[in-house]
């Protein structure tokens, strides 16, 4: 009968964690991989207290009494499911008949305690948005068309997108000056520079008001013509 787990061993068995206060420096500990739970697969505290601390470091099983413990630089308990998904994915890439293919609690905590790279590799290889080869497709008039990327501070990784928004004026108002129909929402924001407040942009995107806002602005430019310096700038840029 197969053993529980996927057979994964962390690349660097050194735990790293912060105790008591978020501002405290991380502590590092050379793990003893022979220290296991009583059932061999799933930690149960306080029963496995001594084995847990021998594997991960002094104080790691007592964070409830001392107020705080956090694995340093890696996914925390609230997203442990992502680590489980990463280990399941790894097991599918490296099938081993000795294991049942379901990651154990020990394997999951090992990855969290060491900030093992398997979870990043999983996101970049199997989840949309974490590599340029697998971007998330969006249709956002407030972003540049085509591929773009943004730093995700929660994951500490870059997110990749492809904006399918084609640009151009798609509202109901048809300007007398035809070149204005080629003005995009993004170009409108650029024209305002720092005067375009980001809360306004959030409201526009949330309620899908991009065409309406662009309509109103184009109608004003269309009416004012060369009296408006932005009209002249766009006319020069887009061709009258």
C-alpha positions as CSV (number, residue, x, y, z in Angstrom):
1,X,0.0,0.0,0.0
2,X,1.5,3.4,-1.0
3,X,2.7,5.7,1.8
4,X,1.1,9.1,2.3
5,X,2.6,12.0,0.4
6,X,4.3,12.8,-2.9
7,X,7.8,12.0,-1.9
8,X,9.1,15.7,-1.9
9,X,12.2,16.7,0.0
10,X,12.9,20.4,0.3
11,X,16.0,21.6,-1.4
12,X,17.6,23.3,1.6
13,X,16.4,21.9,5.0
14,X,16.9,25.1,6.9
15,X,13.9,26.6,8.5
16,X,13.6,30.4,8.8
17,X,11.0,32.1,11.1
18,X,10.2,35.2,13.1
19,X,9.0,35.0,16.7
20,X,6.9,37.3,18.9
21,X,7.1,40.5,16.8
22,X,7.1,41.1,13.1
23,X,10.0,43.5,13.4
24,X,12.3,40.8,15.1
25,X,15.1,39.4,13.0
26,X,14.5,35.9,11.5
27,X,15.9,32.8,13.2
28,X,17.4,30.0,11.2
29,X,17.6,26.4,12.2
30,X,19.1,23.3,10.6
31,X,16.2,20.9,10.4
32,X,16.3,17.3,11.7
33,X,14.3,15.5,9.0
34,X,14.1,12.3,11.1
35,X,11.8,14.1,13.5
36,X,8.3,13.2,12.4
37,X,4.7,13.3,13.8
38,X,3.4,10.3,15.8
39,X,1.4,9.1,12.7
40,X,4.3,10.0,10.3
41,X,2.3,12.3,8.2
42,X,0.3,15.0,10.0
43,X,1.3,17.3,12.8
44,X,-0.9,17.3,15.9
45,X,0.0,19.8,18.6
46,X,0.7,19.5,21.5
47,X,1.1,15.8,21.1
48,X,3.9,16.2,18.5
49,X,5.5,19.2,20.3
50,X,9.0,17.9,20.7
51,X,9.3,16.3,17.3
52,X,7.9,19.6,15.7
53,X,10.5,21.7,17.4
54,X,13.3,19.3,16.7
55,X,12.4,19.5,13.0
56,X,11.7,23.2,12.7
57,X,13.4,25.0,15.6
58,X,13.0,26.0,19.2
59,X,9.8,27.8,20.0
60,X,8.1,27.0,16.7
61,X,5.5,24.8,18.4
62,X,4.8,27.3,21.2
63,X,3.8,30.4,19.1
64,X,0.3,30.3,20.7
65,X,1.8,31.0,24.1
66,X,4.4,33.5,22.9
67,X,2.0,35.5,20.8
68,X,3.4,35.2,17.3
69,X,5.3,33.1,14.8
70,X,5.7,33.5,11.1
71,X,7.6,31.6,8.5
72,X,10.0,34.0,6.9
73,X,9.6,34.9,3.3
74,X,7.2,32.1,2.3
75,X,3.5,31.5,2.0
76,X,1.8,31.5,5.4
77,X,-0.8,29.2,6.8
78,X,-3.7,31.1,5.2
79,X,-2.5,30.1,1.7
80,X,-1.2,26.7,2.6
81,X,-3.6,25.3,0.1
82,X,-1.4,26.8,-2.7
83,X,1.6,24.9,-1.3
84,X,-0.5,21.7,-1.3
85,X,-1.5,22.4,-4.9
86,X,2.2,22.9,-5.7
87,X,3.2,19.6,-4.1
88,X,0.3,17.8,-5.9
89,X,1.5,19.3,-9.2
90,X,5.1,18.3,-8.4
91,X,4.0,14.7,-7.7
92,X,2.2,14.6,-11.0
93,X,5.4,15.6,-12.7
94,X,7.4,13.1,-10.7
95,X,5.1,10.1,-10.2
96,X,6.3,7.6,-7.6
97,X,4.3,4.5,-6.9
98,X,5.6,4.4,-3.3
99,X,3.4,7.4,-2.5
100,X,-0.3,8.0,-2.8
101,X,0.1,11.5,-4.5
102,X,-1.5,13.5,-1.7
103,X,0.9,15.9,0.0
104,X,1.2,15.4,3.8
105,X,1.1,18.1,6.4
106,X,4.8,17.5,7.0
107,X,5.6,18.1,3.3
108,X,3.5,21.3,3.3
109,X,5.0,22.7,6.5
110,X,8.5,21.8,5.2
111,X,7.9,24.0,2.2
112,X,6.6,26.9,4.2
113,X,9.3,26.7,6.8
114,X,12.1,26.8,4.3
115,X,10.5,29.0,1.6
116,X,11.3,26.2,-0.8
117,X,11.1,27.3,-4.5
118,X,8.5,24.6,-5.5
119,X,5.5,26.9,-4.9
120,X,7.0,29.6,-7.1
121,X,7.8,27.1,-9.8
122,X,4.2,25.8,-9.6
123,X,2.7,29.3,-10.0
124,X,5.0,30.2,-12.9
125,X,4.4,26.8,-14.7
126,X,0.8,26.0,-14.0
127,X,-1.1,29.2,-13.0
128,X,-2.1,32.0,-15.4
129,X,-0.6,35.4,-14.7
130,X,2.8,34.3,-13.2
131,X,4.8,34.1,-16.4
132,X,5.0,35.9,-19.7
133,X,4.1,32.7,-21.5
134,X,0.8,32.4,-19.6
135,X,-0.6,35.9,-19.0
136,X,-4.0,36.7,-17.7
137,X,-6.2,38.2,-20.4
138,X,-8.0,41.4,-19.4
139,X,-10.1,44.0,-21.3
140,X,-9.2,47.2,-19.5
141,X,-9.4,50.6,-21.1
142,X,-7.3,52.0,-18.3
143,X,-4.2,49.8,-19.1
144,X,-1.9,49.8,-22.1
145,X,-3.0,47.5,-25.0
146,X,-1.2,44.2,-25.4
147,X,1.2,42.6,-22.8
148,X,2.1,44.4,-19.6
149,X,3.2,43.4,-16.1
150,X,2.8,44.5,-12.6
151,X,4.6,43.6,-9.3
152,X,2.4,41.6,-6.9
153,X,3.6,42.5,-3.3
154,X,1.5,39.7,-1.8
155,X,3.3,36.9,-3.7
156,X,6.6,38.8,-4.1
157,X,6.4,38.0,-7.8
158,X,5.6,39.7,-11.1
159,X,2.1,39.3,-12.5
160,X,1.7,39.2,-16.3
161,X,-1.3,40.4,-18.3
162,X,-2.4,40.8,-21.9
163,X,-4.9,43.6,-22.5
164,X,-7.3,42.7,-25.2
165,X,-8.8,46.2,-25.2
166,X,-8.5,47.4,-28.8
167,X,-8.6,51.1,-28.0
168,X,-10.2,53.8,-30.0
169,X,-13.4,55.7,-29.3
170,X,-16.3,53.2,-29.1
171,X,-18.9,55.5,-27.4
172,X,-22.1,56.9,-28.9
173,X,-20.9,60.4,-29.6
174,X,-19.5,60.7,-33.2
175,X,-17.2,63.7,-33.3
176,X,-17.2,66.2,-36.2
177,X,-13.4,66.1,-36.2
178,X,-12.8,62.6,-37.3
179,X,-9.4,62.1,-35.8
180,X,-10.9,62.4,-32.3
181,X,-12.6,59.0,-32.9
182,X,-9.1,57.5,-32.6
183,X,-8.5,58.8,-29.1
184,X,-8.4,56.1,-26.4
185,X,-9.2,56.2,-22.8
186,X,-5.5,55.7,-22.0
187,X,-4.6,58.7,-24.1
188,X,-7.2,60.8,-22.4
189,X,-5.7,60.0,-19.0
190,X,-2.2,60.9,-20.3
191,X,-3.6,64.2,-21.5
192,X,-4.6,65.0,-17.9
193,X,-1.2,63.9,-16.5
194,X,-1.2,64.2,-12.7
195,X,-4.6,65.9,-12.7
196,X,-6.3,62.6,-13.3
197,X,-7.0,61.3,-9.8
198,X,-6.6,57.5,-9.4
199,X,-9.9,57.2,-7.2
200,X,-11.8,58.5,-10.2
201,X,-10.1,55.9,-12.4
202,X,-11.2,53.2,-10.0
203,X,-14.8,54.3,-10.1
204,X,-14.8,54.5,-13.9
205,X,-13.4,51.0,-14.3
206,X,-15.6,49.5,-11.6
207,X,-18.7,50.7,-13.2
208,X,-17.5,50.3,-16.8
209,X,-17.9,54.0,-17.5
210,X,-14.9,54.4,-19.8
211,X,-16.8,55.1,-23.0
212,X,-19.1,57.6,-21.3
213,X,-16.3,59.6,-19.7
214,X,-14.3,59.5,-23.0
215,X,-17.5,60.5,-24.9
216,X,-17.9,63.6,-22.7
217,X,-14.3,64.6,-23.1
218,X,-14.3,64.1,-26.8
219,X,-17.5,66.1,-27.2
220,X,-15.9,69.0,-25.3
221,X,-12.8,68.9,-27.5
222,X,-14.9,68.6,-30.6
223,X,-16.8,71.8,-29.6
224,X,-13.8,73.9,-28.6
225,X,-11.6,72.8,-31.5
226,X,-8.3,74.7,-31.8
227,X,-9.1,76.9,-28.8
228,X,-8.2,73.9,-26.7
229,X,-4.4,73.2,-26.7
230,X,-5.1,69.4,-26.1
231,X,-7.2,69.4,-29.3
232,X,-4.2,70.9,-31.2
233,X,-1.9,68.3,-29.6
234,X,-4.1,65.4,-30.6
235,X,-4.6,66.8,-34.1
236,X,-0.9,66.9,-34.6
237,X,-0.4,63.5,-33.2
238,X,-3.3,61.7,-34.9
239,X,-3.6,63.7,-38.1
240,X,-6.5,66.0,-38.7
